[in-house]
Structures are given as C-alpha cells and as structure tokens.
C-alpha cells in the first residue's frame, strides 16, 4: 500500500510537469506569434491600401479596388453624384510622416508618406479619392519631405540607432508584375546621422545639419547628395533649417519656453544675417519673396511660461505688430504668393493661416508640446499681415479636436492640410464651404 502511494505520487508529479511544460510552450509560442505580428504590422505587412472616406465617417475602410488605377476609382466616384468630401476631412487615420500639395487647379493633389510603410500616397481633395503612388516598402519612417516634382526624402533609424535618410524619386513607369498602378521609389541613402534638414519644395535642393567634432556643419547639395558644399559651421547643433521657395535658407535655433532664441538668413557665402533675436521661445515662419516687388514678411512667436504671443513683421525695417491670437509659429503657414493670382493681386496680399489653441495654454506649453506631453484643440484663423489683424475661419466640431502641426496650403489658397500632433493623422480643410 505504501509503495502504491509512492508510485501514484510520482505519476502525479510527472503529469503536472508535463502539463506545465506544455502550457509554458503554448504561451511561449503565442508570445512569439504576437511579436511577429506586431513587427510585421510595423513594417506594413498586410496593410491595405487606404481609401479615405470623403464623407467624414470612417476614413480607414478597406479599399474595394486595392490594385485598381485612378480610372476605376473615378468610375466608382461617379456613382456618388459628384459629392465632395466633408469640409474637414480626415484623409488618413494612420500616422503620416510628411505631406505637400502638388499640381494646381482641378489637378491639385495632396501627396503624403505613410509612416508604417514609407509608401507615397495621393489624395484628391475634390473627390476624396486616394491612390497609392509607390510600392517600395520602407518601414518606420519618422519624417519625410516631398517636392512637387516627385522627389521624396524619407528619414528613419537603422538597427544601430543611426539616423538614415533616403533620397528618391517616384518612377514614371508602373511595375507590371504586381497588377497595380503603383510605381517604384528609386534612389539611395544620404550621409548618416543628418540631425535636421529641409528641401526646396520644387527642385529638391537640400540643406542639412551634421554633428561635427566641434559642433554643427551645414551642408548644401542637390537632392541626391551630389555637389555637396559645406557653407556653415557652429558650436550649436540644435538648428532648424528651412529652404524657402525663393531659394533662401533660414536657420532658427530650436525653441524652448523662456529661452532666448535667434533666427538668421544663411547667405550663399556662409554669412549669417540676423532676422530676429534674442526672443524667448522663438518660433518663426518666413514668407518667400518670389518677385522683386513682393514683400518677404515674417511671422514669429514668443513663448514664456504661461504666455504665448504671435507677431508679424511685413518688411525688414518695419515695426513688428502683435496679433490678437495666442499660438506658436509652428502652427502657422503662409498662403502661397500665387494664391490671389486670379484677381491680379498675386504676391501683394500677405495672408497666413494659424492653428490657435482654445482656452488658456498649459504652463510651459512649447516644451510640453514638442515632447508630446500636452496637446491642444485648435481653431483655424486667417492672418492679414498687412493689416495686422486675424479672423476666425473654422472651428472643428467639439467631438473632433485637432492639434495642428506641419500645415501646408495649396497654390490657389483653397485647401489647408495638416497633421494632428496627437496621433499624426492627416487632415484636409476646404477653406471655401
């Protein structure tokens, strides 16, 4: 009897160990499967080509024509009696890395890069149709720059933590092997660890900041990295460059609440011409001057703990005027000089649009906003720099808060596009109802 008890005990222990081992193996396999699924999703595997819903309901619906060309999409749109997207349209609910308007008139398109896949997509603001332009998978793109002529710059991190920058162009021919109208993104990598950069919106000529042994090195080159020229050096690394459409390069120090900042125009010979400073928490938007008679105005923000101010200066020697709105210049964009061309006033009206936080901004708003620690629910305002005035243009519905960043405006001044800083989703607002 005693021996039988011992045997039963041993068998019970063995059974428990076997069952425990099987359970552990099951949970291990499930964990590995979930990890592989998560990694695959981050790389874009299984991601459907998005079809934005032009009626403001669920913009992330599956595409009924995942490999169709624009003709089929337009044919489908014809069944909707020409109905346009909602005035405020969420173009893509998934995070995007950068966007630009390309084309003009009835052919204007909003072109953008999807963060998860690096695909370049294009949205028609008049019909709500979206098509994918490229089929080259480039996972985890954190920042992208695009040009109207098809240049694309996609920035990511490699496995060693280096910052990578891919410079490419959208092929003019489609890949016939996939049955899709999407094209290849061809190009090559630029120098690693570019701290910050900017690209000319048409030619693609770039200016970027590298971290050197003694600080920052500023380099200009063609879009593909050819004809590099070191034209700037500084012990400060945290510069934010902007290449304007008129070819000028603007350098501004990274802003922080209450910290005096400076902004300069970088001349072709490397000389810095001061535009502003010292200004606490300086953020800046400079308007391109595309003609000798066109003024080059400056919109700039000042941020101190608990207080935001926005100013406009219409000429180099003009007196700055404080505007009646509280926001940062990073939430603003100048309307293109050609926006009033149809009325013969191109370049003469100094118009900008700004996202303005509703209510009292948080303490240290700028610092918190940059690191994603706070978000605002913005309204859109139209700034008339010449008159020094601002008027409310649009207030989003109370159930649709948007934290405006990376704003772009089409050449005709009909559409404003931006990302929502809270989730990096892409939005488009039609200015005329």
LOZA-328592 format. One line per 3 residues: number of its first residue (from 1); their letters; for each residue y, z, x of C-alpha. Coordinates in steps of 0.2 Angstrom, whole numbers. Each point is the difference from the previous one (the first is absolute). Layout:
# LOZA-328592
NUM> A> Y Z X  ... $
# end
This chain:
# LOZA-328592
1> XXX> 0 0 0  12 4 14  -4 -16 9 $
4> XXX> 3 -10 -16  17 8 -2  4 -5 18 $
7> XXX> -5 -18 -3  10 -1 -16  15 7 9 $
10> XXX> -1 -13 14  -2 -14 -12  15 6 -10 $
13> XXX> 10 1 16  -5 -18 5  4 -7 -17 $
16> XXX> 17 8 1  3 -7 17  -5 -17 -5 $
19> XXX> 10 0 -16  15 7 10  -2 -14 13 $
22> XXX> -1 -13 -14  16 7 -8  9 0 16 $
25> XXX> -5 -18 4  6 -5 -17  17 8 2 $
28> XXX> 2 -7 17  -4 -18 -6  12 2 -14 $
31> XXX> 14 6 12  -3 -15 11  0 -12 -15 $
34> XXX> 17 8 -6  7 -2 18  -5 -18 1 $
37> XXX> 7 -4 -17  17 9 4  1 -10 17 $
40> XXX> -4 -16 -9  13 3 -13  13 3 14 $
43> XXX> -5 -16 8  2 -9 -17  -19 -4 -3 $
46> XXX> -3 -3 -18  19 0 -4  4 -12 -14 $
49> XXX> 14 -12 1  13 8 -10  8 -8 -16 $
52> XXX> 16 10 -4  2 3 -18  17 -8 -5 $
55> XXX> 1 11 -16  2 17 8  -17 8 -5 $
58> XXX> -14 0 14  5 -11 15  -17 4 9 $
61> XXX> -11 -10 -12  -14 -11 7  5 -18 3 $
64> XXX> -8 -12 -12  2 -14 12  -4 9 17 $
67> XXX> -2 -16 9  11 -11 -10  16 -10 5 $
70> XXX> 17 1 -7  -4 -14 -12  -13 10 -9 $
73> XXX> 11 15 0  15 -10 -7  -12 -7 -14 $
76> XXX> -5 18 -5  18 5 0  4 -14 -12 $
79> XXX> -10 9 -13  12 14 0  14 -10 -7 $
82> XXX> 11 1 16  2 19 -2  8 7 16 $
85> XXX> -4 17 8  8 16 -5  17 3 7 $
88> XXX> -7 13 11  -17 -7 6  -13 9 11 $
91> XXX> -5 -15 10  -14 9 9  -6 18 -2 $
94> XXX> -9 0 17  10 4 15  10 -14 8 $
97> XXX> 6 -1 18  15 -11 -2  8 -14 -11 $
100> XXX> 13 -14 0  6 -13 -12  -4 -18 4 $
103> XXX> 6 -16 -8  15 -1 -12  4 -5 -18 $
106> XXX> -16 -2 -11  -10 0 16  4 17 6 $
109> XXX> -15 11 4  -2 18 5  -12 0 16 $
112> XXX> -8 16 6  -14 7 11  -13 12 -7 $
115> XXX> -3 15 10  -19 2 -2  -4 -18 5 $
118> XXX> 15 -8 8  -1 -14 -12  16 -9 -4 $
121> XXX> 3 -2 -19  13 -9 -10  7 5 -17 $
124> XXX> 10 -11 -12  14 11 -8  2 -12 -14 $
127> XXX> -18 -2 -6  -8 16 7  -13 -10 9 $
130> XXX> -7 6 17  -10 -10 12  -7 4 17 $
133> XXX> 6 -11 14  -11 6 14  -18 4 3 $
136> XXX> 1 8 17  -6 19 -1  11 12 10 $
139> XXX> -4 17 -6  12 15 0  17 -8 2 $
142> XXX> 14 13 0  15 -11 2  3 -19 -2 $
145> XXX> 15 -12 2  0 -17 -8  11 -15 1 $
148> XXX> 5 -13 -13  -8 -13 11  -17 7 1 $
151> XXX> 0 12 15  -10 16 -2  1 16 11 $
154> XXX> -13 13 -4  0 17 8  -15 12 2 $
157> XXX> -9 12 11  -16 -4 11  -14 12 3 $
160> XXX> 9 8 15  16 4 -10  10 -15 7 $
163> XXX> 13 -8 -11  -5 -18 -2  10 -15 -6 $
166> XXX> -7 -16 -6  12 -15 -1  -7 -14 -11 $
169> XXX> 4 -15 -11  -7 -5 -17  -11 -16 3 $
172> XXX> 6 -15 -10  -18 -5 -4  -13 10 -11 $
175> XXX> -17 6 6  -12 -12 -10  -15 11 4 $
178> XXX> 5 14 -11  4 -9 -16  17 8 0 $
181> XXX> 18 -6 2  3 14 12  5 -5 18 $
184> XXX> -3 7 17  12 11 9  1 -7 18 $
187> XXX> 8 9 15  -2 13 13  4 17 5 $
190> XXX> 17 5 8  2 14 13  -8 16 -5 $
193> XXX> 10 16 -4  15 -9 -7  10 16 -7 $
196> XXX> 11 -10 -12  4 -18 -4  9 -12 -11 $
199> XXX> -1 -18 -4  12 -14 -4  -3 -3 -19 $
202> XXX> -1 -19 3  -4 -5 18  -11 15 4 $
205> XXX> 9 4 16  -3 18 4  7 15 9 $
208> XXX> -10 15 4  0 17 9  -13 5 13 $
211> XXX> -2 17 8  4 -2 18  -2 13 14 $
214> XXX> 19 4 -1  2 -1 -19  1 -16 -11 $
217> XXX> 0 -18 4  7 -13 -12  -9 -17 0 $
220> XXX> 5 -16 -9  -12 -14 -2  -6 -14 -11 $
223> XXX> -11 4 -14  -16 -2 10  6 10 15 $
226> XXX> 5 -15 10  17 0 10  1 19 2 $
229> XXX> 16 7 6  4 18 4  18 3 -7 $
232> XXX> 1 18 -3  -4 17 8  2 18 -5 $
235> XXX> -6 17 3  -1 2 -19  -16 -8 -7 $
238> XXX> 2 4 -19  11 -16 -4  -2 -10 -16 $
241> XXX> 4 -18 3  5 -13 -13  2 -19 3 $
244> XXX> 12 -7 -13  0 -17 -7  15 -5 10 $
247> XXX> -9 4 16  8 17 4  -10 15 6 $
250> XXX> 4 17 -7  -6 16 8  1 16 -9 $
253> XXX> -7 17 6  -14 7 -11  9 11 -12 $
256> XXX> -2 19 -3  9 12 -12  16 7 8 $
259> XXX> -4 -9 17  14 -11 6  -6 -18 1 $
262> XXX> 7 -16 7  -2 -19 -5  4 -15 12 $
265> XXX> 0 -18 0  -10 -6 15  8 -16 8 $
268> XXX> -10 -14 8  5 6 17  -7 18 -4 $
271> XXX> 17 8 -3  1 13 -14  15 -1 -12 $
274> XXX> 1 16 -10  1 -2 -19  -1 18 -5 $
277> XXX> -2 17 6  -1 14 2  -5 2 -18 $
280> XXX> -12 14 -6  -16 -7 -7  6 -18 2 $
283> XXX> -9 -14 -9  7 -18 0  -1 -17 -8 $
286> XXX> 10 -14 8  4 -16 -10  -3 -16 9 $
289> XXX> 15 -12 2  -7 -17 -2  17 -9 1 $
292> XXX> 15 3 10  10 4 -16  -13 12 -7 $
295> XXX> 3 18 3  -13 11 8  0 16 -9 $
298> XXX> -9 17 4  -8 12 -12  -4 16 7 $
301> XXX> -6 17 -5  3 18 6  -12 14 -2 $
304> XXX> 2 18 3  -11 14 -7  3 0 -19 $
307> XXX> 12 -15 0  -1 -19 -1  15 -11 2 $
310> XXX> 1 -19 0  14 -10 7  5 -19 1 $
313> XXX> 11 -8 13  5 -19 -4  6 -4 18 $
316> XXX> 0 6 17  17 8 0  0 4 -19 $
319> XXX> 0 18 -6  -17 6 -6  0 4 -19 $
322> XXX> -12 13 -7  -10 -6 -15  -3 10 -16 $
325> XXX> -19 1 3  -11 12 10  -14 -9 10 $
328> XXX> -5 -6 17  3 -18 7  -19 -2 2 $
331> XXX> -1 -1 -19  13 -15 0  0 -19 3 $
334> XXX> 14 -12 1  -1 -15 -13  -1 -16 10 $
337> XXX> 16 -9 4  -7 -15 -10  -3 10 -16 $
340> XXX> 17 -6 -8  -1 -18 6  -1 -7 -17 $
343> XXX> 17 7 -4  8 -6 16  2 18 7 $
346> XXX> -14 0 12  3 13 14  16 6 -8 $
349> XXX> -7 14 -11  -7 15 9  -14 6 -11 $
352> XXX> -13 12 4  -14 9 -10  -5 18 3 $
355> XXX> -14 12 -7  9 16 -4  -10 16 -2 $
358> XXX> 2 9 -17  6 18 0  4 10 15 $
361> XXX> -9 -6 16  -11 13 9  6 10 14 $
364> XXX> -3 -10 16  -4 -15 -11  1 -13 14 $
367> XXX> -13 9 12  -11 4 -15  0 -18 -7 $
370> XXX> -4 -8 17  -15 11 2  -6 -2 -18 $
373> XXX> 3 18 -4  12 -4 -15  2 -14 -12 $
376> XXX> 14 -5 -12  1 -9 -17  13 -13 3 $
379> XXX> 12 -10 -11  7 -17 6  18 -2 3 $
382> XXX> 11 -15 5  13 2 13  16 -11 1 $
385> XXX> 5 4 18  16 -10 -2  6 12 -14 $
388> XXX> -9 15 6  -8 3 -16  -18 2 -7 $
391> XXX> -8 -2 -17  -17 4 -7  -11 -15 -2 $
394> XXX> -17 7 -6  -8 16 -3  -19 0 0 $
397> XXX> -10 8 -15  -2 18 2  -19 -2 2 $
400> XXX> 2 -13 14  9 9 15  3 -11 15 $
403> XXX> 5 6 17  9 -16 7  -2 -6 18 $
406> XXX> -1 -16 9  10 -10 -13  2 -19 1 $
409> XXX> 10 -11 -11  -3 -19 -3  13 -13 5 $
412> XXX> 7 -3 -17  2 19 -4  -11 0 -15 $
415> XXX> -14 11 6  -2 16 10  -17 6 7 $
418> XXX> -4 16 9  -14 12 4  -2 17 -8 $
421> XXX> 0 12 14  -12 12 -10  -15 -12 1 $
424> XXX> 6 -16 9  -2 -10 -16  10 -16 -2 $
427> XXX> 13 -2 -14  11 -14 -6  16 2 -11 $
430> XXX> 8 -15 -9  19 4 1  4 -11 -15 $
433> X> -9 5 -16 $
# end
